[in-house]
Amino acid sequence: MSQTVIETDNQHFIKQSITWEQFKAVQSAFAEIGGVRLMYCEGVLEIVGIGRLHEMICTLLGMLLGQYFMLKRIRFVSTGAYTQSVKGLTEFQADLSYNFDMEKEISTLCIEVVVTSGNLTKLRKYQLLAIPEVWFWEEGEISIFCLQDGNYVKMQSSLCLPDLNIDHLEECLLMDSQLDAMLAFSDRYK
């Protein structure tokens, strides 16, 4: 087995050929370090620094979706960035995660805000948990993937939230003022 370390911009590291036990040891070593997220999927460890832009987009996206759920009277459970895991295979935290109607063990919708690193192999960890829908926000655009017959298919709109205008949501996320973004977003759905 070859081991490689790949360093990219903005505090993103990937280490391959890591065992579950090695991941747990590294995770324990990072337990007291804030602003860092560790993700593991089938032997690949990612260590990602969480920066200001990431947190600003996550916060605003969560507020806009909460506003949408309220205006549309959609029952939801926001499960945030809790740890999702299949022992020995994968462990990660989505930036935002939701269930609809009631709390469930597996999230219905997971969202990642990608500022430092992005590729479609990130879908594999969600596939291992059979998450029905995954969104990636990257460079101002939201990509939507829905699980169909065990594989993710890129979609133009959300199956979980079919009436949500994704283009408008993207526009609001890029506004300079979070207040203006929330007002523009709510005006569309009143």
C-alpha positions as CSV (number, residue, x, y, z in Angstrom):
1,M,0.0,0.0,0.0
2,S,1.3,3.4,-0.9
3,Q,0.8,6.3,1.5
4,T,0.7,9.8,0.1
5,V,0.0,13.2,1.6
6,I,-1.6,15.8,-0.6
7,E,-1.6,19.4,0.6
8,T,-3.9,21.9,-1.0
9,D,-4.7,25.6,-0.3
10,N,-6.4,26.7,2.8
11,Q,-5.5,24.1,5.3
12,H,-6.7,20.9,3.6
13,F,-4.8,17.7,3.9
14,I,-5.5,14.2,2.6
15,K,-3.8,11.1,3.8
16,Q,-4.5,7.7,2.1
17,S,-4.2,4.1,3.3
18,I,-5.2,4.9,6.9
19,T,-6.8,2.2,9.0
20,W,-9.9,2.9,11.1
21,E,-7.7,2.5,14.2
22,Q,-5.2,5.0,12.9
23,F,-8.0,7.4,12.1
24,K,-9.4,7.1,15.7
25,A,-5.9,7.8,17.1
26,V,-5.5,10.9,15.0
27,Q,-9.0,12.0,15.9
28,S,-8.2,11.6,19.5
29,A,-5.0,13.7,19.1
30,F,-7.1,16.5,17.4
31,A,-9.9,16.4,20.1
32,E,-8.8,19.7,21.8
33,I,-8.0,21.6,18.6
34,G,-10.8,23.9,17.4
35,G,-11.5,25.0,13.9
36,V,-10.5,21.6,12.4
37,R,-12.7,18.9,11.0
38,L,-11.6,15.3,10.4
39,M,-13.4,13.1,7.9
40,Y,-12.7,9.4,7.2
41,C,-13.9,7.3,4.3
42,E,-12.6,3.9,3.4
43,G,-9.0,4.5,4.2
44,V,-8.8,8.2,3.3
45,L,-8.4,10.7,6.0
46,E,-9.2,14.4,5.3
47,I,-8.2,17.1,7.7
48,V,-9.8,20.4,6.9
49,G,-9.4,23.8,8.6
50,I,-12.7,25.6,9.0
51,G,-12.5,29.3,8.1
52,R,-14.5,32.5,8.3
53,L,-16.0,32.3,4.8
54,H,-17.1,28.7,5.4
55,E,-18.8,29.6,8.6
56,M,-20.5,32.7,7.1
57,I,-22.0,30.7,4.3
58,C,-23.1,27.8,6.6
59,T,-24.7,30.2,9.0
60,L,-26.6,32.1,6.3
61,L,-27.6,29.0,4.4
62,G,-29.0,27.5,7.7
63,M,-30.9,30.8,8.4
64,L,-32.4,30.9,4.9
65,L,-33.5,27.3,4.9
66,G,-35.0,27.8,8.4
67,Q,-36.9,30.8,7.1
68,Y,-38.1,28.8,4.1
69,F,-39.3,26.0,6.3
70,M,-41.2,28.4,8.5
71,L,-42.8,30.3,5.5
72,K,-43.7,27.1,3.8
73,R,-44.8,25.4,7.1
74,I,-42.5,22.5,6.5
75,R,-41.9,20.3,9.6
76,F,-38.2,19.7,10.0
77,V,-35.5,18.7,12.5
78,S,-32.2,20.4,12.0
79,T,-29.5,18.0,13.1
80,G,-26.6,20.4,12.4
81,A,-23.1,19.0,12.0
82,Y,-23.4,15.9,14.2
83,T,-21.1,13.0,13.6
84,Q,-22.4,10.4,11.2
85,S,-20.6,7.1,11.0
86,V,-20.5,3.5,9.8
87,K,-17.9,1.9,12.1
88,G,-14.7,0.9,10.2
89,L,-15.8,2.6,7.0
90,T,-16.7,6.3,7.4
91,E,-17.1,9.1,9.9
92,F,-17.8,12.7,9.1
93,Q,-19.9,15.8,9.9
94,A,-21.9,17.5,7.2
95,D,-22.1,21.2,7.7
96,L,-25.9,21.1,7.8
97,S,-28.3,18.2,8.0
98,Y,-32.0,17.9,8.2
99,N,-34.8,15.4,8.6
100,F,-38.4,16.3,7.5
101,D,-41.6,15.6,9.4
102,M,-39.8,13.8,12.3
103,E,-36.4,12.9,13.7
104,K,-34.8,9.9,12.0
105,E,-31.5,8.1,12.7
106,I,-30.2,8.9,9.2
107,S,-30.5,12.5,7.8
108,T,-32.7,13.1,4.8
109,L,-30.7,16.0,3.5
110,C,-27.0,16.8,4.1
111,I,-25.3,20.0,3.0
112,E,-21.6,20.7,2.7
113,V,-20.1,24.1,2.2
114,V,-16.9,23.5,0.2
115,V,-14.4,26.4,0.4
116,T,-11.0,24.6,0.5
117,S,-11.6,21.2,-1.2
118,G,-14.1,19.7,-3.4
119,N,-14.7,16.6,-5.5
120,L,-17.4,14.2,-6.2
121,T,-15.6,11.4,-4.2
122,K,-17.1,13.2,-1.2
123,L,-20.4,11.6,-2.1
124,R,-19.1,8.1,-1.2
125,K,-19.3,8.8,2.5
126,Y,-23.0,9.7,2.1
127,Q,-23.6,6.7,-0.1
128,L,-22.3,4.4,2.7
129,L,-25.1,5.8,5.0
130,A,-27.7,6.0,2.2
131,I,-28.4,9.7,2.7
132,P,-31.3,10.4,0.2
133,E,-30.1,13.9,-0.8
134,V,-26.8,15.8,-0.6
135,W,-26.0,19.4,-1.6
136,F,-22.6,20.9,-2.1
137,W,-22.2,24.7,-2.1
138,E,-19.0,25.6,-4.0
139,E,-17.9,28.8,-5.6
140,G,-21.4,30.3,-5.3
141,E,-23.3,27.4,-6.8
142,I,-25.3,24.6,-5.2
143,S,-25.0,21.1,-6.7
144,I,-27.8,18.7,-5.8
145,F,-27.3,14.9,-5.7
146,C,-30.1,12.4,-5.1
147,L,-29.7,8.8,-4.3
148,Q,-31.3,6.6,-6.9
149,D,-30.8,2.8,-7.1
150,G,-27.8,3.1,-4.7
151,N,-26.0,5.8,-6.7
152,Y,-26.1,9.6,-6.7
153,V,-27.6,11.4,-9.7
154,K,-27.0,15.1,-10.2
155,M,-30.4,16.9,-10.2
156,Q,-31.5,20.4,-11.2
157,S,-33.8,20.8,-8.2
158,S,-34.2,19.3,-4.8
159,L,-36.5,16.2,-4.3
160,C,-36.8,17.1,-0.6
161,L,-37.7,20.7,-1.3
162,P,-39.1,20.7,-4.9
163,D,-40.6,24.3,-4.6
164,L,-37.3,25.9,-3.5
165,N,-35.8,28.1,-6.2
166,I,-32.1,27.1,-6.0
167,D,-31.0,29.9,-8.3
168,H,-32.5,32.5,-6.0
169,L,-31.0,30.8,-2.9
170,E,-27.6,31.0,-4.6
171,E,-28.1,34.7,-5.3
172,C,-29.0,35.4,-1.7
173,L,-26.0,33.5,-0.4
174,L,-23.7,35.8,-2.4
175,M,-25.2,39.1,-1.1
176,D,-22.9,41.3,0.9
177,S,-25.5,41.8,3.7
178,Q,-27.0,38.9,5.5
179,L,-30.1,41.0,6.4
180,D,-30.6,41.9,2.7
181,A,-30.2,38.2,1.8
182,M,-32.9,37.2,4.3
183,L,-35.2,40.0,3.2
184,A,-34.8,39.1,-0.5
185,F,-35.3,35.4,0.2
186,S,-38.5,35.9,2.3
187,D,-40.0,38.3,-0.2
188,R,-39.9,35.6,-2.8
189,Y,-41.9,33.1,-0.6
190,K,-44.4,35.4,1.1
